[in-house]
Amino acid sequence: MDSETEGLTAFYENVRERIRLAKSDKSKQDIIRNLYETFFHSAFPRMAERLGIVYTPIQVVDFILKSTDAALRKHFGQNLASHGVRILDPFAGTGTFLVRLIQSGLIEAEALRHKFGHELYANELVLLAYYIASVNIETAYQAVTGEYRPFGGMVLTDTFQMTEKGDLVGQAVLPENNARAERQLAQPIQVIIGNPPYSTGQRSENDSNKNLAYSTLDGRIHDTYATKSVATNKNSLYDSYIRAIRWASDRIENRGIVAFVTNGSLGPIYLASLYRSGVRKTQALQVSPWGV
């Protein structure tokens, strides 16, 4: 115990020092993201692997937000601040995307008051991240507007499970959270931003860390991406990242923007790989050096 306590004492002292030196909003978000990622991958490596937990550099988050705002202006004559533009981060982690949106100046304080209460939404599956994200988003809002409000758009949920047929979202477990999920599902969503989970492959009962199955969502992938693919082996179309593209595309229906991060190798693969030919035939993907 003495040796463990000694190590923790040094760790906490390091955390205090880093926080003391953090002056800008960006550096504070970097600290939150890095501390959480380090903790989670050390404490729960199997869950981190299965859920594909990856946290996003602030520079990438800011790029996606500004690019999404520009795309809204160009293609829809709106922007992220426009009344009626509902924004969802379905894989919120510690809330970095919505925090940076609040801090970015893309939404002025007056418009932010309405947006925060009625048009911003976020989902997170991991309880610890959910709590951190809620506090993080609420603190950012208070810093910009000078007033504290609880963030009612935050939902503790598996995003892919939300739209599955027969989902138990209406059951009496966590009734307030389920009411938030129902409100979110009832809203049309115009913008989906975030960093989807990256988790592939383990689907067999014999695997040591099996991924979950989603019959409704996987059925949509089968009827679209798999049907239109010219590849022989289509198993990789059911990884969590492709699921995220299919889920988000269905969620915005026929009008909206999906802006997701990809890892460094995925950009050219989407343009060239055989097994994603069905994705390219179905989706209008625009790939930048930072994401899709």
Steps between C-alpha positions, in 0.01 A plus 500: 500500500782742585659459158166537322414811699841649426442456126153654520631796698751575227230458235260741672778753547576479129130553420481805727808649337368447147165655587669797667699569183201462267393850404296465181175314438682282249770393745239418766317275254827332410559420867152355551525291184852371568439418867179313424647309206809400699288390796249303297748315283699408812208405725266335248706397195260228382198732508701775329592255225146366455338844498770648277562788741709769332512863611549777250772768478352846554636622166298232319186585696532869412563419133186286480284764668617778268470276193147399598401863545644582155319205341170608655547849357594372156240227453207603723528874551521445877769468765550324832333790682186499283167439672381147425843353427519215752845362571583155639824340614404132525835389648572786739783362714589785737293748298783665307303570181213684669734676742712634216185596309387706799845658536557556127299820453312336211185543711456836672388505863137593430456229239691256723240530775232360268736251334619360834148441627335369185738411216819343641513126571765250604511128577756305699506134600768500772371635831821672607534681167130593514547680832818674385332612177196637682709710738737602220219624273316679780818672617580619148147639463526683833834655401353642178158614625565570867217271610489136608250261343492121510550348155179314420624376164743246649388136483664192653447248223645274236430714192472201265249335735273807513344436160487121519154348467376390841749713690415537870542877513145544629543269799497630856876470553658847520169673407645852470777378272251304291279808469801691364565220250138507384512880456817470295356227278193716434711787365623535140880526503678712239864467613684200643859555610751293693759227513337158453630193682765295320444133578511218249490131454404323822156358440543130585392356835853360522660844488645626825336842471195467280338807343126557523254426220224736382250317281310806369811704422686203353195427287525852357868441422412173330226660288719793391879478535528120481250461216680760289851377583692301238724340766468131583570532873277770647549435872702819549195706403358423843777667702404782734623779273293389199208450735543861612483628140187294431332601828576870456391500136166349595462740793531818291275339234517696174634833619798579717872464563700219659855601598704216649868449575686218327841368589793588274468200269127509434481793258653335194353161594149639465582608148675179395421194713295222345288409800384863550377530142144466630554789741623722216205408281256582780658805666631829363827501696735797501837412652738761641838440664323523838188295443187435296 
